[in-house]
Each structure stands twice: as C-alpha cells, then as structure tokens.
C-alpha cells in the first residue's frame, strides 16, 4: 500500500506505524545486498562523519545504536534508539533483519519499530551470539539529552564538547523539532525547509554553510542566551541560568 506524505499527528498513529514498517524494509534490503548500513532519521545533524567512528571502533560488534535515554522495560536491555544505528553486514545481522521483516506484525502490534527490533535483538543475542553496542550519550546525544541534560547541552553550545552527531528525538512534533534545532544552531536549511527541483543543485538551493540561530524559548537549550524569549513550560527556569 501507499505511505502517507503527511507527518504523523501522534506517536503510534497509522502514519507513524506505516513509516516504521518502511524503516524495516529499507535497512533489510541494503543489508541483504551485502552492504553495511547506517540508518538515520531526518532530524539529525552531523558534527563529524559517523562512518569514520564505526570503521575504527568496536569492530567486533554487529550493531551499534544511539542511546535512547528511556530506561523502561519496554526498551530493555539495550535502550537503543532505532532512529540512528549502524549495521555490519554478516550472517547474524542478515538473519536478524530478515526475521524482523517476516515478523513485521510485531511492529504494528507494539506501535514501535524500536521495541520490536530490541526484542528480536535480545533473542538473537541469546540464540546465536548477535553483538549489540549502545553508544555513549556524550558522543551520540539526542532529544533525551536536549530536554534533560543541561550541562551537556551547554558544553556543546560553548564548544567544550563536540559530539559525533545530534538527534532531535523525544520531541512532540515536527514544528518543535525545527524550533529547537534552530535554537541550538543545528538548522542548516534555508527557511523552514526546502525542496529542490529536478536538475537543481540541492546544496545551493537548500543548504546553509552556517546554521540559522534563532531564539524561541528561554527555558530550552540554545546556542546563545535567549533571556528575552518566553517560557515554553510553565514554571521552568531560564536554560542559561539553571545549573541542571
């Protein structure tokens, strides 16, 4: 069937579930053809090429994931975020991803690609030695860190810490993702988005070498202080005045 071109209105709705099934197929096909795969959602910015990291580190590991931040039983034992992960091509990963494809109804019944994948990875680890690594949050931060780790976000803003990438997960909707990415200097796209026509140079038409930086809310992490902006969350503190 067709996949909607619209964004999901809520986590787990039909549009969301359909996108999760597409994520299964996209990775499985490339792996089956004999290639390593780096999968990532679109709400991600690179500071460095993550492929360089994966080519030099944890060479005995089959799959490497960003830490989701959630510590619930639902995502145990790996707490992996399936919006950014690297898969080495071998018989273990091919068997796992093919199994996930064949058991696609698990994605639909849980409303989650992430939950289904983690469950099958845990089983595969026990049955045939699949090796999985969840990467340190300081090197691969995401929305959990944006909303809950002010010290790390200030270190990134001040330039004392440079992660490999950043993923604006844990955020309610597309509009807020764009706002928070602009506020943190992660937005390298002209306006709120851009679509290049056939034959046009997408770098020239859509991309910015220097990011847009714009204040929206003073209680959210920002590249520069946003003291004159309103609060988003009632009772919250100014991000640059908080020690959390």
N, C-alpha and C positions, 0 to 999 in steps of 0.2 A: 504494500500500500504506500501511499504518499506520506511524507513527513511535512508537518506544518512549517511554513516560513516564519510564523509568528513566535515570539518568545513565550515561554511558559508563564502563566499567571501566578501559580503557586508551586511549591516543591511537591513533586509526586503526582501532578495532574497528568492528563493524557498526553499533552505535548511534551512534557518532561519525560514521561516513560518512553515515548517514541524515540526521543533523542538518545536515551540510554541504550536502547537496542541498537541504534546506529553506531554507537561507540563500540559495542561488542564486535560488530561486523568489520568496521574499519581496521581495527588492530589485528583481528584474526586473519584477515585476508593478506595483509602485508607480511605477517609472521609466517604464514603458510607458504608464501612465495620464497621464503628463505632469507629474510632480512631482519636485522634488529629494528626495533620500533621505539620511537619517542612519541608518546601521545600527550597532547596538552589541550586544555580548553582554550577558548579565545580570550579570556580575561586574565592573561598572563603577560608579564614583561620580563625580558632577559636583561641581566646585568653583564653576564658572560655566556658564552656558548655552553650549555649544559652537556652537550655531547663530548666536549673535552674532558669534563669531570667524569662522566661514565666510562670513557675509554681508558682512564688511568686508575680508577678506584673500584674496589670491590669486584674484581674481575671474576671471582668465583661465585658471584651472586647472580641468580637468574632474572630477578625483577626488583627494581628499585622505585620507591614511591615517596612522594611528599607526605609529610606527617599531616593528617587532617586536623588534629587538635582535639577531636572528640575522644573521650575515654569511656564510652558506653559499651556494654556487652555487644550491642548490635555490630560494632566495627572491630571487635576484638578478634584475634590477638594483635593484629598489625596496626590498627588505627590509621590505615593507609588512605590517602586521598586519590581517587581514581581520575581526577582532573589533570594530574601530571605524573606520569610514570614512564619508566624505560624498561623494555623487554629485550633480553638477549635471545636470539634465535637458537633453540636447541630442542631436543625431543621432549623435554619436560614442559617447556612453555607452549610448544605446539599442541601437546596433549591437553594442557590446561585450557587454552583458549578455544580449542575445538569443543571441549566439554562445555564451556560457558556458552558457546553458540548453540549447541544442541539442547542445553537447559535454559534457553532464553526466557522460558516462562517464569523462572526464578526472579529475573529482573522485574517482570511485570507484577508478580505477586508481592514482592517486597517494596516496589516503587523505587528501587535503588540499584543501579549498576554496581555501585561501590560495595554495598552489603553482599550482593550475590558473588562478586568477584572475591572478596575476602573470605567468604565461607568456603568457596571451592579451593582457594589457595591454601587455606588451613588443612583441608582434607588432602590436597596434593602433597603438601609438606610431609604429612604422616605416611602416606601411601608410597610415594616414590621419590622423596627427598628434594622436592622443589625448594629452592633457597630464595628467601624474600628479605629485603632490607628496607626499613623505613628511615628516610634520611633525616639528619638533624634539622630542627626548625630554624636555627640561626642561619644556615646556609640555603634553606629552601622554605622561606616563610610564606604564609598565606593569610586568609581572612581571619583565622583564629588569632594570629599574632597582631594583625592590624587592630582588632577590636579589644584585645585583652593583654597585650604585652607592650605597654607604652615605652618601656626602657629600650626594647629592641627597635621599635619604630623611630624613636628619637635618635638612636645610634645610626640608623640608616639615613635619616634626614640630615644629620650632621656630617655624614661621610666617614664616621669612625668604624662602621661596619658595612661591608658590601657583600650582600648575598649573591648567589648564582642567579636566582630568579625570584619573582614575586607573583603570587596567585591571589586574585581578589575573590576568594571563596567566602563562605559564611556571610554572604551579603544578600539582602532580601530580594532585590530586583536589579534589572539592567540599569535603570536610571541612577540608583545609588552606587553601583559599581563605577559608572563613568564619573560621578561626582567625587568619590573617594580616590580614584586613580588620578584625576586632575589635581586634587588637593595635595597628593603625595608626590607629584611630579612623575607619574608613571604613564601619562597620556601623551603619546607621540603621534596622534592622529589629528588632522585638521577638523575643527568643529567638533561635533558630537559623533562623527562617523563619516565614512567616505566610501563611495563605490566607483571604481574606475571603469570606464567603458572599454570595450574590446579595442586593442591597439594602443591604448594609453599607457603611459609609464606610471604604474601604481605608486612608486616611490615619490615621483614628482607631484602627482595629483593628490595624494592622500597623506603622506608621511612627513613628520617633522623631526629634524635632527635634534632640536632642543624641545623638551616637553612643554606642553601647556601647564602652567601652575596657577591655580585659581582657588581662592578661599570660599568655602560654603558654610562650614560649621566649626566653631572653635573647640568643641569637645571631641572632635575626631582628629586622628593623626594627620599631620600636614608637613609639607616641606619647609614652610615658613610659618611663624605665628599668625593665627587668624583671630586675634583678640576682639576685633570689631564685628565678627560674624556671629549669628545667633547660635544657640544650642540646638542640637538635634534631639537629644534625650533629656527629658525633664530631670532636673536635679544633678546633672552631670557637671564635671569640672572642666575648666579650660585645659586642653591637652598639654600645652607648653608650661602650664603652672602646676600640673599634677606630677607627683613623684612615682605614681604607679607604673 
